[in-house]
Amino acid sequence: MTKPFDLVVHGATGFTGRLVIEYLLQRYPAGSGLRWAMGGRNADKLAAVRDEVGAPADTPLVVTDTSNPASLQALMDTTRLVLTTVGPYQLYGNELVAACAKAGVDYVDLCGEPAWMRQMIDAHEATAKASGARIVFSCGFDSIPFDLGVFLLQKEFAQRFGHPAPRVRGRVRKMKGTFSGGTAASLKATMAAAATNPAVLDLLKNPFSLTPGFEGPRQPTGHKPMVDEALGDGVWVAPFVMAAINTRNVHRSNFLLRHAYGTDFVYDEMLITGPGEKGEAIANAVAGDKSLGSDKGPKPGEGPSREERENGFYDVLFLGTDAAGNTLRVGVKGDRDPGYGSTSKMITEAAVCLLQDATATPGGIWTTAPALGDKLIARLQANAGLGFAVESA
């Protein structure tokens, strides 16, 4: 049976969902060969958003109430892939992941909730492998630039030096833009879950929480400002708020790639704040900033203006080293604010890549590097304003 849609955007009426629809209209309009629909819980609201974003009047609308079993089954029967922007996923994603895994429907999301992701792996990976469903978590700023940046560095390092880099540092050089309200809501939901369930807290503390059955070497915590000797010139680095999810996804990628990065692989992420006393002061200020988890942070459904999104950017350095003194640097850059403008482009391209390019990827619960790899890097560079570059040996 041929399904009517390749892709349904669940959450199309939300802030990030709207941005995904706007990108689909620009990059994959009617006639492009990609059959997509807007999905959400309320038909009237879907129609209003369709008109507000300037989508054609015949743009398909699908009611996707994932709390309603009949609506959820109808969605499974309608599409090859569900792209969901509806978080926190630990509150709103359980039924959707279970349904996709059972029905053999592909799934991509923006999840940055490692404890919930591990729960989904334990509950549904065997089912997804059997059905052929490709479930790909974390297809936004967390964690595509980091997961694919390490993937590219390790491939180049192995080609040049005959083995992977046992030590990789992810260092955010520059970034302008806000984190999403969804990220803040996910953090709060995770903290609430950890407060009532000790098992959740254990998963949050473990850098290998997404690699069932494998525990690698001790990893840097990245909790405190420090001078990073690897960068030279007394450069200070500070804790990076997305490190908790990104590092776990990178370790899962290594796990799924049969330890292509080595079983002794050590990885951390920090934010570069600069040299000397000024760098130290900024690093301490960053470390003391708790606004993301406070009530003053962004709310779900809120976000920056178009001008703010278009003026945003990010630039991340990946530095690979080995015991022999070999080094390699890879840079990953994005041309929009990370939490919204770039994220909406990345998740869309990840979905299209899964449908059109990564057809050989089997069913299972994936990260982007092993599921999509070089194919997604090529798409992001061609379409989504990202740059991946080997900078120096």
N, C-alpha and C positions, 0 to 999 in steps of 0.2 A: 504493500500500500504506500503510495506516494503521499506524504504529508503536505498540507497547504503551505507551511512556512519552514524556512531553514532556521529562523531565529526569532524568538519573542523576547522583548525587553520587559522583564518583570520589575515594576517600580518606575514606569515611564513618566508618572506624574510627579515624582520627587525631584529634588534639585539636580542630583547627578544623573538620574534617569533622563531628564530633559536634555542634558548636555549630550548624552549618548544618542538620543533621537536627532538632535541637531547635527551631530557628526555623521550619523547614518544618512541623513538627507543630503549632506554635502558630498560624502565619499561614495555612498552606495544607494543612489536614488533609484526610483522605479526604472526598470530596464537594464540595471547593472548586472542582473543575474542573481542577486541576493534577494530572496523573498523574506521580508521581515515584517513584524507587527508590533504595535505598542500594546503593552499589557499592564493591567493595574486592577485594583479591587472595585473601582467605581467607573461605570461606563460613561456617565455624564462628565466626570472629571477628565477622563481620557479624551473625550471629544473636545473639551475646552482646551486642554493642553495641545492637542493636535492643531487646533486653530491658532493658538497663541504662538507656537513655534513656526508657523507657516508651512506645515505639512499639507500635502494634497488632501482634498476632501475624501478621497477614496483610500487613504491610508488605513490598512486593517487595524481594528481595535479588538483586543481579546480580554475578557474579564478573567483575571488570574487571582482568585481568592484561594490562597494556599491552605487556609484553615478549613475550607470546604472540600471534602473528598471528591465530590462530583466535579467541581470546578477544576480541581487539581488533575483528575483523570482526563478531563477534556483537554487540558493544556498538554498533557503527555501525548495525547492522540493527534495534536495539532502541529507540533514542532519537532525539529531535529535537535535543537539546542535552546536552552533557557539561559539568558544573560540576566542576572539579578543584581540590582543595586539596593535591595531592601535589607538593611541591617538594623541593629546588631543581629548577626546571623544566628547567634545562640538563642535569640528570642523568636526570630521569624524564619529561620532556615531549615529547621529539622525535617519538616514534612516534605519540603521541596527536594532536598538532597535524597531522602529516602525514596521518593517517587521517581526521580530521575535514574537513580541507581537500579531500581527494579525494572523500569520501562526501557532501559537502554538509551535514554535521552542524554545528550551532552549538556554540560553545565559549567558556567564560569561565574565567578563572583569577585568581590573586592574585600574578602575577609582578612582581617588582621587579628583573629582571635584564636591563638594556638591551642588552648585547652579544648575548645569546641571542635576545632579541626581534628584533633586526635580522637575525640569521641566519635566523630563521623568516620574516620579511618577504621576504627575498631568495629563500628556497627555496620558499615556499608561497603567496605572495599571489596570483600569477596563477592558480594552481589553485583557490584559494578563490573568486576572482571568477568563475571559470568554473562552479564547482559550486553557488554560492550560499551556501556556508558563511560565517557571520559569526563571525570569530575575534576575541574582545575580551579583550585583556590587562589586567592591573592593575586588577581590580575590587574592591579592598579599600581600606584606609587609604592605601596607595599604589595608585592615585592619585586615587580618586574625589572626595574633598572639595576637592582642589586643582584638578583638571581641570575639574570643574563650577563651582567658585568663580570661576575665571578666565573660563569660558564665560559665566556670568551677568553678571559685571562688564562684560565687553566688549559684551554685548548692550545693557545699560543705558547704558553710556558712549556707544555709537554713537547710541542713541535721543536722548540728551540733548544731545550735542555734535556730532553729525553725522559722526563718524569714530571708529575704535577708539582705545583708549589705547595709545600706543607704548611706554609704560613701566608695568609692573605689578610690584608687590612682594607676595609672599606672606609673611606674618609670623605665626608661631604664637604666639598670645598666652598660651594656657594649655593644659596637657596633663597628664593623670594616667593612667598605665597603662604597661604594659611592651610592648616590641616582641616580636614572636613568635619562637619558636625557628626557625621556617621562614625568617624574615628573616635571622637570624644565619647559618643554614646557607647561604642563598643568597649572602650576602656572602663567606663563606669559599670557596664553590665558584667564585665569580666571580674572586676574587683568585688562586686556584689556576690557573684557566684563563688569566688574564692573565700569570701568571708563565711560562707555557710557549708562549703564542701572542701575538706582538706586535700582531697585527691586533685582538685583543680589547682590548688596552690602548689602542689608537688609538680604538676605539669608545667606551671608557669616558671618554676625555678630551674627546670631541667633543659639545658640547651639542646638535648637530643629527644625532646618530647614528641617529635614527629618522625622518629626513626625506630619503630617498634622492634625490640630485640637487639638493637645496637647502641652501645654507649662508647663514644670516642674519648679522646684525651680531654683533660681539663681545659676549659675555655676562659678567656678573659671576661670579666664581668662588665666592663665598660661603665661602671656606676659612678666613677669619680673623675674630675678633671685631672689632667696630667700633661707633662711634656712628653711628646711622642718622639722618641729617639730616631725612629725610622724616617721621620720627615726632616730631621736636621734643623739647625738654626734656632733651637729653643722654641719650636712651634708647639703651642698648647692645643689640646683637643678636649672636648666636653662630651658628656653622654648624649646620644642621639635617640630621640624618642621612638623611632620606628625600629630600633635595633632588635628589640625583643622578638618581633615577628620575623623580620628579615633574616636574622641569623638562623632561626629554626628552619625556615624555608630553604635556605642555602644548604644546611646539613641534610634536609630531606632530599634535595636534588642530588647531592652526592650519594646518598643511600640508594635512590632509585636508578642512578647511573652506575650502579655496582661499584661504588667507591672509586670512580674515575679521578677524584681529587685526593685519594689516599685514605687509609683508615686512621692516619695520624694527623688529619687535617685540622688546623686551628684557624678560626675566623672571628673577627669582631668588627664593629662599626662605631665610629665616633664622628663628631662634628668638629672641623678645624676652626679655631677661633683666632689664630694668629700668634706671632712671637712676643716674647717679653712680658712686661707688666700689663700692658693693655690686653694681650691675648689671655693672660691669666685671669684678669678681671672679668672679661667676657665669658670665659669658660665657667667661672664660678657663678655668674649670673644665670647662665643657661642651666647649670646643674640645679639651681635653686628655683627655677621656674616650674610651678605646678599648675599652670593655668589650664592645660588640656583636660585635667581631671576635675576642674572646679566648675561651679555653676556659671562662671563668667565666660566659659569657652563657647564655641559655636554650637548651635543646636541643629539636630537633624532637619534637613529641608532648607537650611540657611546656607548661604555661600557668598563668595565675593562677586563683585560686578564683572561684566565682560572686560572692561578696561583692566581691572586688577588681575583677572585671569590671564589676559594676553600679555601683561607686563611681567608676569611671573616667570621663573626659570629654576633650573637646578643643574648642578655640576658635581659629579661624584668621581673620586679617584679610587681605583683598586690597585693596591701595591702587593705584588707577589714576590716572595723571597724564599731561598733555601739555605741549607747549612753551608753550601759551597760559596755563598756570596752572590749567586745569580739573582738578578732582580728584573721585574717587568712591571710596567705601568699601563693601565687601561683606563680611559676616561669614558664616562657615560653622561650625556647632557640632554636636557629636555627644554623645549621652547615655550612652555606654559607653566602656570603655577602647578605644583605637584599634586595637590589634593583634589583638584577639580578639572582644570583645563587639560592637563596631560593625562590624568587618570581616565577620563571619559574616552579619550582616543585610544589609550592602551588596552582597556578591556574590550572595546569594540574590535580592534585588530586581533586580539587574542582569540576572540570568538570566531572571526572569519578565518583566521589561520587554522584553527582546529577543524573547521568545516571543510575548507578548500585545499589546504596544504598538508596538514598533518594526518592524512587519512590512514597512515600505517600505524599511528599510535593506538595501542589496544585499550580496552576498558580498564578502569582502575581510578584511583584517587591520586592526582598528580600535582606537581608544581610546574611552573612554566618552562624551566630549562630542559628537563628530560622529555616533556610532552611536545614542546614546540621549538625550542632551541634556535638554530640558525635561521629557520624559516620565519620565526617571529622577529628576530633581529632585522632581517631584510625588510619585512613589512613595516616595522616601526620606523626604520630609516627612510623608506620610500614614502610613507603616508602620514606618519604621526608626529613628525618634528623631533624625533630622538636621533642622537648621534652616538655611535660606538666606535672608539678609536684606540688602537695600540699607540701609546705616546712615546715610549722609549724602552730600550733594553735595560 
